[in-house]
């Protein structure tokens, strides 16, 4: 289940790249490569934005005709499963 106000986990080392983000997660000693869409989603997971707000921003950022609600929820769920957001 998606958190209503998802928040980025602490202890992440984030590096921007031309095609998204590289995220090193010290707690699990894992490296994650996030595409541009997941990078926008993760960047908005600060505990103050709802998933609906994040979906609207994703839609505006990538100029899609319809708000990508389901896709954004799935992305937040994936990030939570990887312990990048709580």
Secondary structure, 3 states (H helix, E strand, C coil): CCCCCCEECCCEEEEEECCEEEEEECCCCEEEEECHHHHHHHHHCECCCCHHHHHHHHHHHCCCCCCCHHHHHHHHHHHHHCCCEC
